[in-house]
Each structure stands twice: as C-alpha cells, then as structure tokens.
Amino acid sequence: QLQLVESGGGLVQPGGSLRLSCVASGRPMDNYAIGWFRQAPGKEREGISCISRMETPTYWPDSAKGRFTISRDNAKSTVYLQIRSLQPEDTGLYYCGSKYWSCSRDLSTFDFWGQGTQVTVSA
C-alpha cells in the first residue's frame, strides 16, 4: 500500500500563498501519478491537478490554471501544490491521491488517499 499524508494548509489572507505537501510512504511512489483534490463545504470533491510519473502536470478546472503549480520530488517521496493569490473561494479541505502510472480526472481510479489538509482563506 501507498500511504499519503498532506500538510501545509492553514489560515491565510486573500492574496497570500501556500505550498501544500503530500508525502508518500509504504512503497516507492515513482510509478504513481499523484493528484490534488479539494472539497469545499457542502460540495463534491473535485480534482485540481495531477502529475504523472513522467512529471507531466495536468490542471483540470480553469480556476486552477495559472495560480496552481504541481511538482514532484521522487527522492523526497513528495508531491507539492503551490498556490498563489489565494482567494476565499479556494477554501476547502485539500487531499492528495495516488493512481498507478498516469493521471485521470476520474476520482474513482485513485487508489490511495491522504486525510486532507485544511486551507482557509479569510481576511
């Protein structure tokens, strides 16, 4: 199994930045695509971004493009999500999930999930 732990969330003011981390353990993450997802209160979990084992990034919603940057460091078993210019609508619980080989927008294809890290954007 691949265990995932998210960190880096917190309370930030609008316009601020955060870098979220997803640390994998249990087995090498080299052959896994890692995605970032978020769930706002009262809403479904949505895919934000995913990075393949070949380090090809994918950004799904328009709201994630430009301000969100996904990267991975296999040596550190970590995938990052850099978020810039945070806005209140970015508030939510951010999860990382893993999928073998390549990325997919289908959440059901992701096998392992972390517990999430809370991002709250408020003045």
Summary of the structure (lengths in Angstrom):
residues: 123
radius of gyration: 13.3
end to end distance: 40.0
largest distance: 40.4
contacts: 383
relative contact order: 0.32
helix: 10%
strand: 50%
